[in-house]
């Protein structure tokens, strides 16, 4: 669990997840799950990675009305460990 800062920002460090089999002949692309709650609302969503070969066939991603908002484009980070990347994934919860 993590909390946002006073401006609503958040950050975390993780390894990049891998794709995994969801059913015979069907794979889920690499993604990270988020469950976000505010005082009044809750959102469950997933963040995907640009270029994943399974994005186009993923039922969950392709059921999103604005799937482009769920796909991130990792960029190298200078001054961090070799291979480190960062993404921006804005999550906005509005009251009902």
Secondary structure, 3 states (H helix, E strand, C coil): CCCCCCCCCCCCCCCCCCCEEEECCEEECCEEEEEEECCCCEEEEEEEECCCCCHHHCHHHHCCCCHHHCEECCEECCCCCCCCEECCCCCCCCCC
